[in-house]
Amino acid sequence: MECIKTRRSIRKYKEDDIPQDIIDEIIDCGRHAPSGHNKQPWSFIIVRDRNKIEKLSKIHEWAPFVANAPVCIVLCCTRTKEDYKSVMYMSVACAAQNMLLAAHALGLGSCWTHINDFDEKSVEKKVREILNVPKSIDPICMLPIGYPDQSRSAKHLKDIKDIVHFDKWKNK
Ligand SMILES: Cc1cc2nc3c(=O)[nH]c(=O)nc-3n(C[C@H](O)[C@H](O)[C@H](O)COP(=O)(O)O)c2cc1C
């Protein structure tokens, strides 16, 4: 509970490298996520190459902080034509949330950085080119990971009474 309630997006990282066994643990937590029809439609590209991380930080205007992370994990969706696209994408999002929480529990910081474009495919295309991802695989998001170089206080949350309904939808 504490891990869930204290996690924040971290966008400033120390230079310290992260041992591979810690990254393995984060990925292991990702693959334990629930998925539609238990398809486990995720793949993970672990990026440590500085040149590639630099390029990933330039895919759109909300990604520059990625450049400072020692490791960046790109989450991809591997689905067949028969699979429901949104169900498979949501499954990858579940894996991402597990990984964000795992990173936080291990004293690391991360931040969901969006890739999946839905209609526009320009950001996805850049990621495909940088990481050699085939057309049949959809890059969904990337998680830059590093030891936090910022502390973040609790965020303002919507009031529970404004977001919860009992037995039926009630206009507020
Ligand atoms: C689907 C999704 C897409 C996001 N895309 C980005 C992004 O591209 N760049 C970024 O800096 N943060 C991104 N975020 C992080 C949000 O800005 C962040 O989760 C939100 O402000 C709440 O802050 P918190 O994570 O500290 O609780 C994204 C989060 C989600 C869930």
Ligand as a Chemical Component Dictionary entry (heavy atoms), coordinates in Angstrom:
data_LIG
# 
_chem_comp.id                   LIG 
_chem_comp.type                 NON-POLYMER 
_chem_comp.pdbx_formal_charge   0 
_chem_comp.three_letter_code    LIG 
# 
loop_
_chem_comp_atom.comp_id 
_chem_comp_atom.atom_id 
_chem_comp_atom.alt_atom_id 
_chem_comp_atom.type_symbol 
_chem_comp_atom.charge 
_chem_comp_atom.model_Cartn_x 
_chem_comp_atom.model_Cartn_y 
_chem_comp_atom.model_Cartn_z 
_chem_comp_atom.pdbx_ordinal 
LIG C1  C1  C 0 -0.588 6.973  -20.432 1  
LIG C2  C2  C 0 0.428  7.937  -19.829 2  
LIG C3  C3  C 0 1.225  8.685  -20.658 3  
LIG C4  C4  C 0 2.205  9.519  -20.107 4  
LIG N1  N1  N 0 3.082  10.151 -20.948 5  
LIG C5  C5  C 0 4.067  10.918 -20.418 6  
LIG C6  C6  C 0 5.065  11.484 -21.258 7  
LIG O1  O1  O 0 5.104  11.248 -22.472 8  
LIG N2  N2  N 0 5.995  12.282 -20.690 9  
LIG C7  C7  C 0 6.012  12.534 -19.328 10 
LIG O2  O2  O 0 6.872  13.297 -18.880 11 
LIG N3  N3  N 0 5.103  11.965 -18.497 12 
LIG C8  C8  C 0 4.151  11.165 -19.004 13 
LIG N4  N4  N 0 3.263  10.537 -18.177 14 
LIG C9  C9  C 0 3.379  10.712 -16.708 15 
LIG C10 C10 C 0 2.283  11.617 -16.165 16 
LIG O3  O3  O 0 2.549  12.957 -16.505 17 
LIG C11 C11 C 0 2.188  11.430 -14.630 18 
LIG O4  O4  O 0 1.899  10.088 -14.335 19 
LIG C12 C12 C 0 1.112  12.321 -14.041 20 
LIG O5  O5  O 0 1.464  13.679 -14.150 21 
LIG C13 C13 C 0 0.850  11.994 -12.551 22 
LIG O6  O6  O 0 2.036  12.147 -11.802 23 
LIG P1  P1  P 0 2.663  10.927 -10.971 24 
LIG O7  O7  O 0 3.061  9.837  -11.928 25 
LIG O8  O8  O 0 3.851  11.527 -10.253 26 
LIG O9  O9  O 0 1.638  10.409 -10.013 27 
LIG C14 C14 C 0 2.321  9.666  -18.694 28 
LIG C15 C15 C 0 1.496  8.892  -17.866 29 
LIG C16 C16 C 0 0.579  8.023  -18.410 30 
LIG C17 C17 C 0 -0.232 7.149  -17.471 31 
# 
loop_
_chem_comp_bond.comp_id 
_chem_comp_bond.atom_id_1 
_chem_comp_bond.atom_id_2 
_chem_comp_bond.value_order 
_chem_comp_bond.pdbx_ordinal 
LIG C1  C2  SING 1  
LIG C2  C3  SING 2  
LIG C2  C16 DOUB 3  
LIG C3  C4  DOUB 4  
LIG C4  N1  SING 5  
LIG C4  C14 SING 6  
LIG N1  C5  DOUB 7  
LIG C5  C6  SING 8  
LIG C5  C8  SING 9  
LIG C6  O1  DOUB 10 
LIG C6  N2  SING 11 
LIG N2  C7  SING 12 
LIG C7  O2  DOUB 13 
LIG C7  N3  SING 14 
LIG N3  C8  DOUB 15 
LIG C8  N4  SING 16 
LIG N4  C9  SING 17 
LIG N4  C14 SING 18 
LIG C9  C10 SING 19 
LIG C10 O3  SING 20 
LIG C10 C11 SING 21 
LIG C11 O4  SING 22 
LIG C11 C12 SING 23 
LIG C12 O5  SING 24 
LIG C12 C13 SING 25 
LIG C13 O6  SING 26 
LIG O6  P1  SING 27 
LIG P1  O7  DOUB 28 
LIG P1  O8  SING 29 
LIG P1  O9  SING 30 
LIG C14 C15 DOUB 31 
LIG C15 C16 SING 32 
LIG C16 C17 SING 33 
# 
